Amino acid sequence: MPLQFRRSWSDEEVEGFRDTRARFVESEMLPQDEEARRRGHVGHALWGRAGELGFLCVDIPEAWGGGGGDFRHEAAIHEETARRALSGISIGVHYLLSHGTEDQKRRYLPRLARGELVGAIAMTELGAGSDLQGIRTRAERSGDHYVINGSKTFISNGFLAGLVLVVCKTDPTERALGTSILIVETKNCSGFRVGRVLDKIGLKAQDTSELFFNEVRVPVENLLGGTEGQGFFQLMADLPYERLLIGVSARAAMEGAYQATLDYVRGREAFGRPIAEFQNTKFKLAEVATQIMVGRAFIDRCIEELLAGTLDTATASMAKLWCSETQGRVIDDLLQLFGGYGYMNEFMIARMYTDARIQRIYGGTNEIMKEVISRAL
Ligand SMILES: Cc1cc2nc3c(=O)[nH]c(=O)nc-3n(C[C@H](O)[C@H](O)[C@H](O)COP(=O)(O)OP(=O)(O)OC[C@H]3O[C@@H](n4cnc5c(N)ncnc54)[C@H](O)[C@@H]3O)c2cc1C
């Protein structure tokens, strides 16, 4: 079974962590998934439970309440959920660890790790997605506060979030240099409003919302990193991490879909024999297996580079581009082998098909990935 070879970056401890995480996913996330997809979010209780079991902020040092692990643990978590088409819990708080002041880390990271606070990062606006420097949400200094006005859209965890990192313009006359990130605690926050949970074609269990800020006042201590004008650079610095995680989950989704398809075609019969025996089925599976293996080699190498601190943005963008494009094609091919059942939401392959589409859009669209890669050539 060549698809089961060992991950070059993993070891016994990481695989032990993976096993406990997989048990949590099987016993607590999967049974609730249908309800979460219907509701449009997983609810606070599941976040709390994940925090209690130590599955949030796993790559954040123990001193800040995290798991004390590294990217390998985060990757294992993403793999175990993506291979089962589970999307509810996605953690976007790395910016706080990378760029927060000591005080900001002390105040927020332990609560995020416990699942008391759900985190979100709010960059995108109606008029500014790929062109992030064009955002309009304004944060104006007023004494020892900033006053935020504007709105954001498509924000993952927006509905459940207790803590939102809001990308704002502190100087509207500048583009990158005028951008800062403000930390907003949403509970009892005057002037903050969450819009409806948006109705998406996939990722049904993950809430995605609009956020509105009307004269929202936050203390100056909530400026991420403590220096104005750093927001754009803070976002750029974490791109390799963000984009590699998309590549990791794309690869894991392909593997999960491949395994589910193998099981299905061996059990389903047509014309008196398992559909696994048709040459078309065998050839499709052979093609898919080959693409997964190629993806594994590249992603494993990228993970090693990230762990060594040498993964550059262009290479991480290649990982996001290649894996998400391949994921789309592979899952489309595999769904075909399920016939009509592949079109039914109760089959995991159907949910994987709609979930896969966003991978080419968020985290920077794949066209932006090509821009980034071509600039590095
Ligand atoms: C489910 C979901 C979750 C999301 N989560 C978050 C989140 O948590 N936080 C957040 O801030 N945002 C989030 N987003 C937003 C996401 O990052 C943006 O949708 C994405 O960056 C694209 O921006 P846009 O939608 O405005 O598209 P646009 O920027 O308007 O792009 C439209 C098209 O034009 C193309 N295009 C744009 N510029 C160029 C160029 N220079 N060259 C070639 N083609 C170009 C794009 O590739 C795309 O095909 C989420 C979106 C979705 C759907």
The ligand as an SDF file (V2000), in Angstrom:
LIG
                    3D

 53 58  0  0  0  0  0  0  0  0999 V2000
  -15.6250   30.6380    2.8730 C   0  0  0  0  0  0  0  0  0  0  0  0
  -14.7420   31.8320    2.9110 C   0  0  0  0  0  0  0  0  0  0  0  0
  -13.9830   32.0900    4.0390 C   0  0  0  0  0  0  0  0  0  0  0  0
  -13.1950   33.2420    4.0990 C   0  0  0  0  0  0  0  0  0  0  0  0
  -12.5380   33.5470    5.2530 N   0  0  0  0  0  0  0  0  0  0  0  0
  -11.9560   34.7660    5.3780 C   0  0  0  0  0  0  0  0  0  0  0  0
  -11.4680   35.2040    6.6470 C   0  0  0  0  0  0  0  0  0  0  0  0
  -11.5180   34.4920    7.6540 O   0  0  0  0  0  0  0  0  0  0  0  0
  -10.9380   36.4600    6.7120 N   0  0  0  0  0  0  0  0  0  0  0  0
  -10.8590   37.2720    5.6360 C   0  0  0  0  0  0  0  0  0  0  0  0
  -10.3910   38.3850    5.7880 O   0  0  0  0  0  0  0  0  0  0  0  0
  -11.3030   36.8840    4.4150 N   0  0  0  0  0  0  0  0  0  0  0  0
  -11.8590   35.6580    4.2650 C   0  0  0  0  0  0  0  0  0  0  0  0
  -12.3550   35.2510    3.0550 N   0  0  0  0  0  0  0  0  0  0  0  0
  -12.2150   36.1340    1.9030 C   0  0  0  0  0  0  0  0  0  0  0  0
  -11.2500   35.6090    0.8420 C   0  0  0  0  0  0  0  0  0  0  0  0
   -9.9330   35.6560    1.3080 O   0  0  0  0  0  0  0  0  0  0  0  0
  -11.4780   36.4770   -0.4310 C   0  0  0  0  0  0  0  0  0  0  0  0
  -12.7400   36.0970   -0.9470 O   0  0  0  0  0  0  0  0  0  0  0  0
  -10.3800   36.2850   -1.4640 C   0  0  0  0  0  0  0  0  0  0  0  0
   -9.1710   36.8150   -1.0200 O   0  0  0  0  0  0  0  0  0  0  0  0
  -10.7410   36.9480   -2.8010 C   0  0  0  0  0  0  0  0  0  0  0  0
  -11.2010   38.2480   -2.6510 O   0  0  0  0  0  0  0  0  0  0  0  0
  -12.5690   38.6910   -3.3700 P   0  0  0  0  0  0  0  0  0  0  0  0
  -13.6050   37.7070   -2.9870 O   0  0  0  0  0  0  0  0  0  0  0  0
  -12.8260   40.1220   -3.0580 O   0  0  0  0  0  0  0  0  0  0  0  0
  -12.2900   38.5130   -4.9100 O   0  0  0  0  0  0  0  0  0  0  0  0
  -11.6210   39.6140   -5.8790 P   0  0  0  0  0  0  0  0  0  0  0  0
  -10.3840   40.1340   -5.2890 O   0  0  0  0  0  0  0  0  0  0  0  0
  -12.6680   40.5810   -6.3070 O   0  0  0  0  0  0  0  0  0  0  0  0
  -11.2280   38.6890   -7.1280 O   0  0  0  0  0  0  0  0  0  0  0  0
  -12.1530   38.3510   -8.1740 C   0  0  0  0  0  0  0  0  0  0  0  0
  -11.3690   37.6280   -9.2650 C   0  0  0  0  0  0  0  0  0  0  0  0
  -10.3660   38.5110   -9.8050 O   0  0  0  0  0  0  0  0  0  0  0  0
   -9.1140   37.8710   -9.7410 C   0  0  0  0  0  0  0  0  0  0  0  0
   -8.0430   38.8480   -9.5210 N   0  0  0  0  0  0  0  0  0  0  0  0
   -7.9680   39.8280   -8.5830 C   0  0  0  0  0  0  0  0  0  0  0  0
   -6.8020   40.4620   -8.6720 N   0  0  0  0  0  0  0  0  0  0  0  0
   -6.1100   39.8870   -9.6880 C   0  0  0  0  0  0  0  0  0  0  0  0
   -4.8310   40.1070  -10.2740 C   0  0  0  0  0  0  0  0  0  0  0  0
   -3.9990   41.0430   -9.8230 N   0  0  0  0  0  0  0  0  0  0  0  0
   -4.4590   39.3150  -11.3070 N   0  0  0  0  0  0  0  0  0  0  0  0
   -5.2960   38.3520  -11.7720 C   0  0  0  0  0  0  0  0  0  0  0  0
   -6.5070   38.0960  -11.2740 N   0  0  0  0  0  0  0  0  0  0  0  0
   -6.9090   38.8510  -10.2270 C   0  0  0  0  0  0  0  0  0  0  0  0
   -9.2090   36.9300   -8.5610 C   0  0  0  0  0  0  0  0  0  0  0  0
   -8.2290   35.9130   -8.6230 O   0  0  0  0  0  0  0  0  0  0  0  0
  -10.6200   36.4040   -8.7420 C   0  0  0  0  0  0  0  0  0  0  0  0
  -10.6290   35.3790   -9.6870 O   0  0  0  0  0  0  0  0  0  0  0  0
  -13.1300   34.1030    2.9640 C   0  0  0  0  0  0  0  0  0  0  0  0
  -13.8710   33.8180    1.8190 C   0  0  0  0  0  0  0  0  0  0  0  0
  -14.6900   32.7270    1.7950 C   0  0  0  0  0  0  0  0  0  0  0  0
  -15.5440   32.5140    0.5760 C   0  0  0  0  0  0  0  0  0  0  0  0
  1  2  1  0
  2  3  1  0
  2 52  2  0
  3  4  2  0
  4  5  1  0
  4 50  1  0
  5  6  2  0
  6  7  1  0
  6 13  1  0
  7  8  2  0
  7  9  1  0
  9 10  1  0
 10 11  2  0
 10 12  1  0
 12 13  2  0
 13 14  1  0
 14 15  1  0
 14 50  1  0
 15 16  1  0
 16 17  1  0
 16 18  1  0
 18 19  1  0
 18 20  1  0
 20 21  1  0
 20 22  1  0
 22 23  1  0
 23 24  1  0
 24 25  2  0
 24 26  1  0
 24 27  1  0
 27 28  1  0
 28 29  2  0
 28 30  1  0
 28 31  1  0
 31 32  1  0
 32 33  1  0
 33 34  1  0
 33 48  1  0
 34 35  1  0
 35 36  1  0
 35 46  1  0
 36 37  1  0
 36 45  1  0
 37 38  2  0
 38 39  1  0
 39 40  1  0
 39 45  2  0
 40 41  1  0
 40 42  2  0
 42 43  1  0
 43 44  2  0
 44 45  1  0
 46 47  1  0
 46 48  1  0
 48 49  1  0
 50 51  2  0
 51 52  1  0
 52 53  1  0
M  END
$$$$
